[in-house]
Amino acid sequence: MSGLKGGQWKRVAFVRHRATDLPVIADLRVIIDRRELLADFAWRELRARYKGSALGFAWNFLNPLLQLGVFWLLFGVVLGTRPRTETGEQPFAIFLFVGLLPWTFFSNSLILGAASIVGNGAIVKKVRLPVQLLPTASVLSALVNFLLSLAVLFAVLVIFGPRHPEGLVYLPLLMFVELVLALGFAYLLAGLNVFYRDVEHILGILLLAWYFLTPILFPISLVANRPRELLGLSLNPMTGIVVGFQRALLDGLPPDWGLIAWSAAFALAVFVIGFTYFRRAKDDFESAL
């Protein structure tokens, strides 16, 4: 680079300037540049969720504990179910809890993200603000709930086991892939919901079906000898993420790299499609609200 002449330096600077001026990149940079406003919206979403509740923010810890108690009573005591993972049989309540937490983060992100523009219609129409902050804020509020629930899960694993602290190193990768996937769907659904209000109603049904098609209630090893069913599960982008959490926390193993690579590729594609659609549709939001 030190050998570049004046004209060559100008061309390099021009290319860099044009790259940073691309509309998509500019819209993405707004999310970082306005991070304080983003945090305010996410915090506002969290407070609104527990407004009027006597226990308030404590429900972030009580909800996962109550879920765990119900699962233990129903599946551990009544049914005596013990799913098998790579390192052997696991208590069903803990197995289910490990898979349910990332799924709950994902489903909440989509539900909150889909309603993020319509639910803030008054703000969108009256105040000039970068609307791309709203779906991101919804996903971030769901992420905070997920992290708090994850703290409860860690405490349960320390007390009751299994204990595989070596698996924690894989969680940032799994969470990043899921975050990109959730953001992509949140942007896509937020934009669609402005023009087609049935999206929120259909979404609940689709998420219920998606839940049962993800290995949360059963280990993926259950279909290991059934190639057709295994292929169908593998095409589900949430399979690699949920199985990754199960392997990391219950077995101390890395994720299935083939599954998580597919989940990452799918997440990137959905993010590009969702964000592109959102930024093209956002100019018409005010007239449609």
C-alpha positions as CSV (number, residue, x, y, z in Angstrom):
1,M,0.0,0.0,0.0
2,S,2.9,2.4,0.6
3,G,3.8,2.3,-3.1
4,L,0.4,3.6,-4.2
5,K,0.5,6.9,-6.1
6,G,-1.8,9.9,-5.5
7,G,-4.4,8.8,-8.1
8,Q,-4.4,5.3,-6.8
9,W,-5.0,6.5,-3.2
10,K,-8.0,8.6,-4.4
11,R,-9.5,5.5,-6.1
12,V,-9.1,3.4,-3.0
13,A,-10.6,6.2,-0.9
14,F,-13.5,6.5,-3.4
15,V,-14.3,2.8,-3.2
16,R,-14.3,2.9,0.6
17,H,-16.5,5.9,0.6
18,R,-19.0,4.3,-1.8
19,A,-19.0,1.1,0.2
20,T,-20.0,2.9,3.4
21,D,-22.7,4.9,1.5
22,L,-24.5,1.8,0.3
23,P,-28.1,2.1,1.5
24,V,-28.2,-1.3,3.2
25,I,-24.9,-0.8,5.0
26,A,-26.1,2.7,6.0
27,D,-29.3,1.3,7.5
28,L,-27.3,-1.4,9.4
29,R,-24.9,1.2,10.7
30,V,-27.8,3.2,12.1
31,I,-28.5,0.3,14.5
32,I,-25.0,0.6,15.9
33,D,-24.9,4.4,15.8
34,R,-28.2,4.7,17.6
35,R,-27.5,2.0,20.1
36,E,-28.6,4.1,23.1
37,L,-32.0,4.6,21.5
38,L,-32.1,0.9,20.7
39,A,-31.4,0.0,24.3
40,D,-34.2,2.4,25.4
41,F,-36.7,0.7,23.1
42,A,-35.6,-2.8,24.3
43,W,-35.9,-1.7,28.0
44,R,-39.3,-0.2,27.2
45,E,-40.4,-3.5,25.8
46,L,-39.2,-5.4,28.9
47,R,-41.0,-3.0,31.3
48,A,-44.2,-3.1,29.2
49,R,-44.3,-6.9,29.4
50,Y,-44.5,-6.9,33.3
51,K,-46.4,-3.7,33.7
52,G,-48.9,-4.0,36.6
53,S,-47.4,-7.3,37.8
54,A,-46.7,-7.6,41.5
55,L,-43.5,-9.6,41.0
56,G,-42.4,-7.6,37.9
57,F,-39.0,-8.5,36.6
58,A,-38.7,-11.5,39.0
59,W,-41.0,-13.4,36.5
60,N,-37.9,-13.8,34.3
61,F,-36.5,-16.2,36.9
62,L,-39.8,-17.7,38.2
63,N,-41.2,-18.7,34.8
64,P,-38.3,-21.1,33.9
65,L,-38.3,-22.5,37.4
66,L,-42.1,-23.2,37.3
67,Q,-41.7,-24.7,33.8
68,L,-38.9,-27.0,35.1
69,G,-41.1,-28.0,38.1
70,V,-44.0,-29.0,35.8
71,F,-41.7,-30.9,33.4
72,W,-40.1,-32.8,36.3
73,L,-43.5,-33.7,37.8
74,L,-45.1,-34.8,34.5
75,F,-42.3,-36.5,32.6
76,G,-39.8,-37.4,35.4
77,V,-42.2,-38.6,38.1
78,V,-45.4,-39.6,36.3
79,L,-44.1,-40.9,33.0
80,G,-40.5,-41.7,34.1
81,T,-39.2,-40.8,30.6
82,R,-35.4,-40.6,30.2
83,P,-34.2,-39.6,26.8
84,R,-30.7,-40.7,25.6
85,T,-28.1,-38.3,24.3
86,E,-24.5,-39.0,23.3
87,T,-23.3,-39.6,26.8
88,G,-26.3,-41.7,28.0
89,E,-29.7,-41.2,29.6
90,Q,-30.7,-37.7,30.8
91,P,-33.5,-36.6,33.2
92,F,-36.3,-35.6,30.9
93,A,-37.2,-32.4,32.7
94,I,-33.6,-31.1,32.2
95,F,-33.4,-32.4,28.7
96,L,-36.6,-30.6,27.8
97,F,-35.5,-27.4,29.6
98,V,-32.3,-27.2,27.7
99,G,-34.1,-27.4,24.3
100,L,-37.0,-25.3,25.3
101,L,-35.0,-22.2,26.3
102,P,-33.5,-21.5,22.9
103,W,-36.8,-22.3,21.3
104,T,-38.6,-19.8,23.6
105,F,-36.1,-17.1,22.7
106,F,-36.7,-17.8,19.0
107,S,-40.5,-17.9,19.1
108,N,-40.7,-14.8,21.4
109,S,-38.4,-13.0,19.0
110,L,-40.7,-13.7,16.0
111,I,-43.9,-12.9,17.9
112,L,-42.5,-9.6,19.3
113,G,-40.7,-8.7,16.1
114,A,-43.8,-9.2,14.0
115,A,-45.8,-6.8,16.2
116,S,-42.9,-4.3,16.6
117,I,-44.0,-1.8,13.9
118,V,-47.8,-2.2,14.2
119,G,-47.6,-2.0,18.0
120,N,-45.6,1.2,17.8
121,G,-47.7,2.7,15.0
122,A,-48.3,6.0,16.8
123,I,-44.6,6.5,17.3
124,V,-43.8,5.6,13.7
125,K,-46.4,8.1,12.4
126,K,-45.6,11.0,14.7
127,V,-41.9,10.7,15.3
128,R,-39.2,10.5,12.7
129,L,-36.9,7.7,13.8
130,P,-35.0,4.8,12.2
131,V,-37.8,2.2,12.2
132,Q,-35.2,-0.6,11.8
133,L,-34.5,-0.2,15.5
134,L,-37.9,-1.5,16.5
135,P,-37.6,-5.2,15.4
136,T,-34.1,-5.3,16.7
137,A,-35.3,-3.9,20.1
138,S,-37.9,-6.6,20.3
139,V,-35.4,-9.4,19.6
140,L,-33.0,-7.9,22.2
141,S,-35.7,-7.8,24.8
142,A,-36.4,-11.5,24.1
143,L,-32.6,-12.1,24.3
144,V,-32.5,-10.6,27.8
145,N,-35.2,-13.0,29.0
146,F,-33.3,-15.8,27.4
147,L,-30.1,-14.9,29.2
148,L,-31.8,-14.7,32.5
149,S,-33.5,-18.0,32.0
150,L,-30.1,-19.5,31.0
151,A,-28.7,-18.4,34.4
152,V,-31.5,-20.4,36.0
153,L,-30.6,-23.4,33.8
154,F,-26.9,-23.1,34.8
155,A,-27.9,-23.1,38.5
156,V,-30.0,-26.3,38.0
157,L,-27.2,-28.0,36.1
158,V,-24.7,-27.2,38.9
159,I,-27.1,-28.6,41.5
160,F,-28.5,-31.6,39.8
161,G,-26.3,-32.2,36.8
162,P,-25.1,-33.2,34.3
163,R,-22.1,-30.9,34.7
164,H,-20.2,-30.2,31.5
165,P,-18.6,-26.8,31.9
166,E,-16.4,-27.5,28.8
167,G,-19.5,-27.2,26.7
168,L,-20.0,-23.6,27.6
169,V,-17.4,-22.5,25.0
170,Y,-19.8,-23.4,22.2
171,L,-22.7,-21.3,23.5
172,P,-21.6,-18.0,22.0
173,L,-21.5,-19.5,18.5
174,L,-25.0,-21.1,18.9
175,M,-26.5,-17.9,20.3
176,F,-25.0,-15.8,17.5
177,V,-26.4,-18.1,14.8
178,E,-29.8,-18.0,16.5
179,L,-29.7,-14.2,17.0
180,V,-29.1,-13.7,13.2
181,L,-31.9,-16.1,12.4
182,A,-34.3,-14.4,14.8
183,L,-33.4,-10.9,13.5
184,G,-34.0,-12.0,9.9
185,F,-37.4,-13.4,10.6
186,A,-38.3,-10.4,12.8
187,Y,-37.6,-7.9,10.0
188,L,-39.4,-10.0,7.4
189,L,-42.5,-10.5,9.6
190,A,-42.5,-6.9,10.9
191,G,-42.7,-5.6,7.4
192,L,-45.3,-8.1,6.2
193,N,-47.5,-7.5,9.3
194,V,-47.9,-3.8,8.4
195,F,-49.6,-4.7,5.2
196,Y,-51.1,-8.1,6.0
197,R,-52.5,-8.1,9.6
198,D,-53.2,-11.8,9.5
199,V,-49.5,-12.5,9.9
200,E,-49.6,-12.4,13.7
201,H,-52.5,-14.8,13.8
202,I,-51.0,-17.3,11.3
203,L,-47.6,-17.0,13.1
204,G,-48.9,-18.6,16.3
205,I,-50.1,-21.7,14.4
206,L,-46.9,-22.0,12.4
207,L,-44.7,-21.7,15.5
208,L,-46.8,-24.5,17.2
209,A,-46.2,-26.8,14.2
210,W,-42.5,-25.8,14.0
211,Y,-42.1,-26.6,17.7
212,F,-43.3,-30.2,17.3
213,L,-41.0,-30.5,14.2
214,T,-37.9,-29.6,16.3
215,P,-36.2,-32.1,18.5
216,I,-37.2,-30.5,21.8
217,L,-39.6,-33.1,23.2
218,F,-37.5,-36.0,21.8
219,P,-33.7,-36.6,21.2
220,I,-32.6,-36.5,17.6
221,S,-31.2,-40.0,18.1
222,L,-34.8,-41.2,18.0
223,V,-34.7,-40.9,14.2
224,A,-31.1,-41.9,13.7
225,N,-32.1,-45.0,11.8
226,R,-34.9,-43.4,9.8
227,P,-33.2,-41.5,6.9
228,R,-36.3,-39.7,5.7
229,E,-37.3,-38.3,9.0
230,L,-33.7,-37.5,9.9
231,L,-33.3,-35.5,6.6
232,G,-36.6,-33.6,7.4
233,L,-35.3,-32.7,10.8
234,S,-31.9,-31.7,9.5
235,L,-33.5,-29.2,7.1
236,N,-35.1,-27.4,10.0
237,P,-32.7,-24.5,10.9
238,M,-33.6,-24.7,14.6
239,T,-32.6,-28.3,14.8
240,G,-28.8,-27.5,14.6
241,I,-29.2,-24.8,17.3
242,V,-31.3,-26.9,19.7
243,V,-29.2,-30.0,19.3
244,G,-26.2,-27.8,19.7
245,F,-27.4,-26.6,23.1
246,Q,-28.2,-30.2,24.1
247,R,-24.8,-31.5,23.1
248,A,-23.0,-28.6,24.7
249,L,-24.8,-28.6,28.1
250,L,-25.8,-32.2,28.5
251,D,-22.7,-33.9,26.9
252,G,-20.0,-31.3,26.9
253,L,-19.6,-31.9,23.1
254,P,-19.3,-29.5,20.2
255,P,-22.4,-28.9,18.0
256,D,-23.0,-31.1,15.0
257,W,-21.0,-29.1,12.5
258,G,-23.0,-30.1,9.5
259,L,-26.3,-29.1,11.2
260,I,-25.0,-25.8,12.6
261,A,-23.4,-24.9,9.2
262,W,-26.8,-25.3,7.6
263,S,-28.4,-23.3,10.3
264,A,-25.9,-20.5,9.9
265,A,-26.3,-20.4,6.1
266,F,-30.1,-20.4,6.5
267,A,-29.9,-17.7,9.1
268,L,-27.7,-15.5,6.9
269,A,-30.0,-16.0,3.9
270,V,-33.1,-15.1,6.0
271,F,-31.4,-12.0,7.4
272,V,-30.5,-10.7,4.0
273,I,-34.0,-11.4,2.6
274,G,-35.8,-10.1,5.7
275,F,-33.7,-6.9,6.1
276,T,-33.8,-6.1,2.4
277,Y,-37.6,-6.5,2.2
278,F,-38.0,-4.4,5.4
279,R,-35.9,-1.5,4.2
280,R,-37.7,-1.4,0.8
281,A,-41.1,-1.5,2.5
282,K,-40.4,1.0,5.3
283,D,-41.2,4.1,3.3
284,D,-44.8,2.9,3.0
285,F,-45.3,2.0,6.6
286,E,-46.8,5.4,7.6
287,S,-49.5,5.3,5.0
288,A,-50.4,1.6,5.8
289,L,-50.6,2.1,9.6
